[in-house]
Amino acid sequence: MSDNPSLPLRGPLGALMFGNFVVACGVLVVPGMLDKLAQDLQVSVPTAGQLLSLAALAMCLGAPLFAAVTSRVDRRLLLTASLLVLGIGHVACALAPSYTVLAVLRPLSVLGAAVLTPQAAATIGLLVPAAQRPAAVTTVFLGWSVASVVGMPLGNLVANWLSWRAGFGLIAVLAFVSAAIVWRSVPGGLRVAPLSLQSWLDVAGSPRLRRILGTTLLWCAGHFMVLGYVTPLFRHFLAAPPGVQAALLGVMGLSGLAGNVLLTRWVGRIGPDRGSRLALGLVAAGLALWCLFSLVTPSLAGMALVVLVWGGGSFAFVSAQQARLAAAAPALASASIALNSSSLYAGQALGATAGGALLATLGYGALGPAGLVTVLLALGLCVLADR
């Protein structure tokens, strides 16, 4: 494998990046089709939004649990199995006869995601020199950024043109294809060092690592308060039809991809700490613009600017945080990255739950300001963690 992990898009690096792409599409597809799903299953938008909370909670609990119990399992076998579970789970979701059944199946369908995302980062770390790990990790997480271009817009379009069931079915097909690619591309015999209880205690005992993980949780909570309900928000404030909704989501995704590509190129020069602060600043600026262009002067052009700025920092931040943890305590990277995934998913659960509660009680206008305040708290903690 090349010494420059940002160049080759084949072999293990490309396979793991594609695996992250599929996992992210599976996570992001529901927000993109939330309106249609709620309509077809005859539930309210806040009720349908609880699917986001249930899935995120399952991933939050699953990431550290699976990291602890699978450390001795061959990485190729583990990653392939996680994608097969993802595919089977999405087939089951596509066949769900009711909201109640879907609410049971949805958290089970994403357990594979709880394994793949943190373990892909740990696996690529075994295959590249230590000096190249930050860039390799951010490259693997380009899969999430590419999915941001595709996942929500695709879910929105497929749900409106075909059905939400077709959206789940498409994710299943991608998961099975990705499983085959990972099996063929990732070398056999790779294993990470077993995670002892002391590893988890060392992460919990580090003030810096705790603050980094807390930053992830707060950012994701604020982010998902708005993102989890973004298609109903577009409809409410702009009366945007499905095609316009998908276009706005596509702009956000392209901006997210560009931001992550730039971070991957610059992380070696500016460092992951500065990268995290910059990305969070963009997210905060985007949500501040959201408050302006949704509550004060709603306009399509204004909302396009919102998603451009907001998206530019969103997925770059996730990559920067992973690299930040790996640089802060390399010996604890497997445990800290698993806990970062848990923080990410816990933030999703908190954000989706809080967003649904705000939507049901105060209405659509409350989501943007609440998300902005939460992201500003994350930015403050991010700065504090660097001191």
Order of alpha helices (4+ residues) and beta strands (2+ residues): alpha-alpha-alpha-alpha-alpha-alpha-alpha-alpha-alpha-alpha-alpha-alpha-alpha-alpha-alpha-alpha
